[in-house]
């Protein structure tokens, strides 16, 4: 597996963990009657996870967003370039 694929997988996991942590904090904040600290922290983590996925999970050739389900993809659905090869 090429280095670019590992990096893409790592960013997918980090973004997913941030989204999950944000959702849990947001849910906990809403259960506490809308307390601002966990609710605000949850919203920030949700936004950070989404922004991270949009910025880091991209095709190394055409730079278009691949999506978080792109771990098993071998080719970019937009330009058709092989994703196992690092762009230099």
C-alpha positions in Angstrom: 0.0 0.0 0.0 1.4 3.3 -1.0 2.2 6.1 1.5 -0.6 8.4 0.0 -3.2 5.7 0.7 -2.1 5.5 4.4 -2.2 9.2 4.7 -5.7 9.4 3.2 -6.8 6.6 5.6 -5.3 8.3 8.6 -7.1 11.6 7.7 -10.4 9.8 7.3 -10.0 8.2 10.7 -9.0 11.5 12.4 -11.9 13.3 10.8 -14.3 10.6 11.7 -13.2 10.6 15.3 -13.6 14.3 15.5 -17.1 14.1 14.1 -18.0 11.3 16.5 -16.6 13.2 19.5 -18.4 16.3 18.5 -21.7 14.5 18.1 -21.3 12.9 21.5 -20.5 16.3 23.2 -23.4 18.0 21.4 -25.7 15.2 22.5 -24.5 15.4 26.1 -24.8 19.2 26.1 -28.4 18.9 24.8 -29.2 16.3 27.5 -27.9 18.7 30.1 -30.5 21.2 29.1 -28.6 23.0 26.5 -25.5 23.8 28.6 -23.3 26.0 26.5 -19.9 24.4 27.2 -20.4 20.8 25.9 -22.8 22.0 23.2 -20.3 24.6 21.9 -17.4 22.2 22.1 -19.4 19.6 20.3 -20.3 22.0 17.5 -16.7 23.1 17.2 -15.5 19.5 16.9 -18.2 18.7 14.4 -17.1 21.7 12.3 -13.4 20.8 12.7 -14.0 17.2 11.6 -16.0 18.2 8.6 -13.5 20.8 7.5 -10.5 18.4 8.0 -12.2 15.8 5.8 -12.9 18.4 3.1 -9.4 19.7 3.1 -7.3 16.5 3.6 -9.3 13.7 1.8 -8.6 14.8 -1.8 -7.2 13.2 -4.9 -3.5 13.9 -5.2 -3.8 14.7 -8.9 -7.0 16.7 -9.5 -7.4 17.8 -5.8 -11.1 17.1 -5.8 -12.8 15.8 -2.6 -12.9 12.0 -2.5 -15.3 11.4 0.4 -14.8 9.5 3.6 -15.8 6.2 1.9 -12.7 6.4 -0.3 -10.5 4.0 1.7 -11.1 1.1 -0.7 -11.0 3.1 -3.9 -8.1 2.4 -6.3 -8.9 5.2 -8.8 -10.3 8.7 -8.4 -13.9 8.9 -9.5 -13.3 12.4 -11.0 -10.1 12.1 -13.0 -9.5 8.3 -13.1 -6.0 8.6 -11.7 -4.6 5.7 -9.7 -4.8 6.6 -6.0 -2.1 4.1 -5.0 0.6 6.3 -6.6 1.9 9.4 -4.9 1.7 12.6 -7.0 5.1 14.3 -7.3 
